[in-house]
């Protein structure tokens, strides 16, 4: 009986950690609409400073309250192109994560130190890269769409 209790206790922390990670994953962008709000945006203007662009977009998209979101990437391609990652134009990476085959025009925004909400400051950099996204599984929805931006792939 002692070994059963010990075994059960040893399994609890990883289960709790997994639950917390999944909740954080789904809290970030649980729907295609959330994904579009957080990650699909027009490119910076021809003379716009990337840092100013990031400051403006992060604030406009609600990512500076109640705290400054540390990092976010904006995709400057049509939403239908981003959807292709979840609809076959990708390489599976396990679970519901997929690496795009296509390259995307992106602005990566990273928070700068010393700034606090609502005046978060960001450093912006441009990329032409592949991306990794989390997709809906298709079990509860009829169309697979991106719901989570995982990474920029160099």
GIDALIN-V206311 format. One record per residue. N is the residue number from 1. RES is the residue in one small letter. SS is DSSP state (h for helix, s for strand, l for the rest). OMEGA is omega in whole degrees, -180 to 180 (NA if undefined). Layout:
n: [N,N]
res: [RES,RES]
ss: [SS,SS]
omega: [OMEGA,OMEGA]
This chain:
n: [1,2,3,4,5,6,7,8,9,10,11,12,13,14,15,16,17,18,19,20,21,22,23,24,25,26,27,28,29,30,31,32,33,34,35,36,37,38,39,40,41,42,43,44,45,46,47,48,49,50,51,52,53,54,55,56,57,58,59,60,61,62,63,64,65,66,67,68,69,70,71,72,73,74,75,76,77,78,79,80,81,82,83,84,85,86,87,88,89,90,91,92,93,94,95,96,97,98,99,100,101,102,103,104,105,106,107,108,109,110,111,112,113,114,115,116,117,118,119,120,121,122,123,124,125,126,127,128,129,130,131,132,133,134,135,136,137,138,139,140,141,142,143,144,145,146,147,148,149,150,151,152,153,154]
res: [x,x,x,x,x,x,x,x,x,x,x,x,x,x,x,x,x,x,x,x,x,x,x,x,x,x,x,x,x,x,x,x,x,x,x,x,x,x,x,x,x,x,x,x,x,x,x,x,x,x,x,x,x,x,x,x,x,x,x,x,x,x,x,x,x,x,x,x,x,x,x,x,x,x,x,x,x,x,x,x,x,x,x,x,x,x,x,x,x,x,x,x,x,x,x,x,x,x,x,x,x,x,x,x,x,x,x,x,x,x,x,x,x,x,x,x,x,x,x,x,x,x,x,x,x,x,x,x,x,x,x,x,x,x,x,x,x,x,x,x,x,x,x,x,x,x,x,x,x,x,x,x,x,x]
ss: [l,h,h,h,h,h,h,h,h,h,h,h,h,h,h,h,h,h,h,h,h,h,h,h,h,h,h,h,l,l,l,h,h,h,h,h,h,h,h,s,l,l,l,l,l,l,l,l,l,h,h,h,h,h,h,h,h,h,h,h,l,l,l,l,l,l,l,l,l,l,s,s,s,s,s,l,l,l,h,h,h,h,h,h,h,h,l,l,l,s,s,s,s,s,l,l,s,s,s,s,l,l,l,s,s,s,s,s,s,s,s,l,l,l,l,l,l,l,l,l,l,s,s,s,s,s,s,s,s,s,s,s,s,s,s,l,l,l,l,l,l,l,l,l,l,s,s,s,s,s,s,s,s,l]
omega: [179,-179,177,-180,180,179,179,-180,180,180,-176,-177,177,179,178,179,179,179,179,180,179,177,178,179,-177,178,-177,179,-173,-179,176,179,177,180,180,180,-176,-167,178,-177,174,180,175,176,-175,-180,-176,174,-178,178,178,177,-179,178,-177,-176,180,178,-178,-178,174,-178,177,178,-2,175,179,175,-174,-176,177,177,176,178,-178,177,-178,177,-180,177,178,179,-178,179,-179,-176,172,180,-173,174,179,179,-180,-176,179,180,-178,175,-179,170,179,174,-177,170,-172,164,179,-178,178,-178,176,-178,175,179,-179,178,1,-176,178,177,-177,173,-178,174,178,177,167,-168,170,-179,173,179,170,-176,171,-173,-178,-180,-179,178,-176,-177,177,180,173,175,-177,175,-176,-173,167,-178,-179,NA]
